[in-house]
């Protein structure tokens, strides 16, 4: 009797299981990369917003008072709410200013800080 050559059913099922696991892992990695790319775009836009606010404060040549102020910024077709937090420093001639930018859900995307001097 001649034995036929080929794969057994068990070998084919094991090969299919290995391929399915590899494809599932690849799809998951692709999804994570897509989410990271979207988050990176949000963080970059938030940084532009914070930079613009802090630069406007620097260019105004006024010494900021201590306290909080809200702002809104439009970047890449989206609106980003933000808050400027001005705090005193040990040296009364300087103020620390934090620009905190959030997403629509209120999650903080970025905090950018600077120190402004009295002029």
C-alpha positions in Angstrom: 0.0 0.0 0.0 1.3 3.4 -1.0 1.2 6.1 1.7 0.0 9.5 0.4 2.2 12.5 1.1 0.8 15.7 2.6 -0.2 17.2 5.8 -2.4 15.7 8.4 -5.5 17.5 9.6 -3.9 18.2 13.0 -0.8 19.8 11.3 -3.1 22.0 9.2 -5.1 23.1 12.3 -1.9 24.0 14.2 -0.6 26.0 11.3 -3.9 27.9 11.1 -3.9 28.6 14.8 -0.4 30.0 14.6 -1.3 32.2 11.6 -4.5 33.4 13.4 -2.5 34.4 16.5 0.1 36.2 14.5 -2.6 38.1 12.5 -4.4 39.0 15.7 -1.2 40.4 17.3 -0.5 42.4 14.1 -4.0 43.9 14.1 -3.7 44.9 17.8 -0.3 46.5 17.1 -1.7 48.4 14.2 -4.6 49.7 16.3 -2.2 50.8 19.1 0.0 52.7 16.5 -3.1 54.4 15.1 -4.2 55.5 18.6 -0.7 56.8 19.4 -0.6 58.8 16.2 -3.9 60.5 17.1 -2.7 61.2 20.6 0.5 62.6 19.2 -1.5 65.0 17.0 -3.5 66.1 20.0 -0.4 66.7 22.1 1.3 68.7 19.3 -1.8 70.9 18.9 -2.0 71.4 22.6 1.7 72.4 22.7 1.0 75.0 20.0 -1.9 76.4 22.1 0.2 76.6 25.3 3.1 78.1 23.4 0.9 80.7 21.8 -0.6 81.7 25.2 2.8 82.0 27.0 4.3 83.9 24.1 1.4 86.3 24.1 2.0 86.9 27.8 5.7 87.5 27.2 5.0 90.0 24.3 2.4 91.9 26.4 5.3 93.1 28.6 3.0 93.2 31.7 3.8 91.5 34.9 1.0 88.9 35.5 -1.0 88.8 38.7 -1.3 85.6 40.7 -4.3 83.5 39.9 -6.0 81.4 37.2 -7.4 82.3 33.8 -9.2 80.1 31.3 -8.5 80.2 27.6 -9.7 78.4 24.4 -7.6 77.6 21.4 -8.4 76.4 17.9 -5.8 74.2 16.3 -6.1 71.6 13.5 -9.9 72.2 13.3 -10.4 71.3 17.0 -11.0 73.4 20.1 -8.7 72.9 23.1 -9.7 74.4 26.5 -6.9 75.6 28.7 -6.0 77.2 31.9 -3.2 79.6 32.8 -2.1 79.2 36.4 0.1 82.0 37.7 2.0 81.5 40.9 4.4 83.6 43.0 8.0 82.6 43.3 10.5 83.1 46.2 11.8 86.1 44.2 9.0 88.7 44.0 10.3 89.9 40.6 9.4 86.6 38.9 6.1 84.7 38.4 5.7 81.0 37.4 3.1 80.5 34.7 1.7 77.1 33.8 -0.3 76.6 30.7 -2.5 73.5 31.1 -4.3 72.3 27.9 -7.0 69.6 28.0 -9.0 67.7 25.5 -12.8 67.8 25.2 -13.2 65.2 27.9 -11.2 67.3 30.3 -8.1 65.0 30.3 -4.9 67.0 30.6 -2.9 66.7 27.3 0.0 69.0 28.2 1.4 71.3 30.9 3.9 73.9 29.8 5.6 76.1 32.3 7.6 79.3 32.1 8.9 82.0 34.4 8.1 85.7 33.6 10.2 88.6 35.0 9.0 92.0 36.0 10.2 94.6 33.5 
